[in-house]
């Protein structure tokens, strides 16, 4: 299992639209092979920053989703609202402890 963490900073006033686009993106990912979970986070001290945490069975599953037309449409909306390019970092999941 792999977790991808993406961070970005948003243009002033674009936060609500960006968050809505990410929610739609999560909805489109739910039906994709390999999707495990996703979180949208906002640092408490940086209200215009966003952190996306997505967990997939494999990086290949995530990459296949990136060719989906709905994903590509949402991506253009997100990029328009970002103040700077997003940064992506990959992690191998060693342990996943969740409340069952």
Secondary structure, DSSP 8 states (H G I E B T S, - for coil): -EEEEEEEEB-TT-HHHHHHHHHHHHHHHHTSTTEEEEEEE--TT-TTEEEEEEEES-HHHHHHHTTSHHHHHHHHHHHHHBSS--EEEEEE-S------
